[in-house]
């Protein structure tokens, strides 16, 4: 598959670019400059704030945000499932919104703030949603879990912000219920079918937040 | 993915001009459909013009009492907008019935109108498809056609238009505002925006080379009871087999638009005129000229039953 070659090649190029760029990080103020293709190389400078850390990359414009995170920044918590926006394993939070990182180009996110599973919590200091997934056994194999957790955190924010869903009976009265959580999590597939426990974990965190 | 160059547009005029003067250029906004198709090499642009930073992300009232929706307003924001919820409920409902939360956070108003067919033969590059490769034939005709269109189809293509949002836009008589490569603005009524396949199924919209959508404008609110009913294989996150958008007016005047069954969002004056005669009459009028296969003939029955459920919903609420 050509994508395998691309991934390996862009990984090597990306690693080299990080190494080369590291000593010459742009001074403060330079961040405002918009990216333009470096003549001849086709590589484009991209600045992201990932989990609170500013990173500078030189990327082939084909690089998805997912590949930038996994292959260039080695943040492999975010998973590649279907790579076509159907499974939700690649869900990350960009500028406060959950998106499929496989269906967006990293160059489109120059200047954006990205939160991945690694940024939500750490083994020593778990995010409440991570703790709740453990408590309620919200996973089996765990492959979809980082996406599920990023999505779940954003879903509770969406409900709190009053954003309606397909199952909201009155568009102006958004409230928390199992059917709301199920509908809103439909973009995250779990082949181990941990769904009931994921809903339990989300309800748990929603209760804590309310209290 | 084939390689391409990338630039960020600095103005609408600049975007349109670059698109018209660069062979193989495409606009990218949400990218949720385009990038999917690029990975499969169904779309192979040589240059992407990122239009995300053009400031076309506002929802504003128009002097005529309607609503102007910026081309880049995300599906989530449009569905959640207070005015849309209150005055154009069918649009909120249609948007929320489509895709997943993640996709709605990315997908834009203009991009939703421009999304391409979900026909399995369009996606399978080993199969003939007149839309993907003009003149190669249609694998769907005589093939697996359960999900495909029964109205507006041709001997060259039977793909259905996949959008939910566009069905509500058609119902509400939206207009698509554009700027051409020559810098001239024009407004395209939604009824004229999507093209029927005919002999040229690869020509999907009325947009000319380089022409960019800047906004979608809704006329002033029409009141009434707004409903969107979508029937699909899963309870969530699936394309419609049949969908019906309806506004039941207080004075008996009602209007209907259908999704999942047409080569474009489907609305007929005859169906609207039959509103007072009930679901069966509306279905018959709407389905006039339907051309089915043995796989998708069920959609005719499903349209009538979906309409009947909407009528019951309306009666329960009045």
Interface residues (C-beta under 8 A of the other chain):
Chain A: X3 X6 X34 X35 X36 X37 X42 X44 X60 X61 X62 X64 X83 X84 X85 X88 X91 X97 X98 X99 X100 X103 X104 X105 X107 X108 X151 X154 X155 X158 X161 X162 X163 X164 X165 X166 X168 X171 X172 X182 X183 X184 X185 X186 X187
Chain B: X1 X3 X4 X5 X6 X7 X8 X28 X31 X32 X35 X36 X39 X48 X50 X52 X76 X79 X80 X85 X86 X89 X92 X93 X96 X97 X99 X100 X101 X102 X103 X105 X106 X234 X235 X236 X237
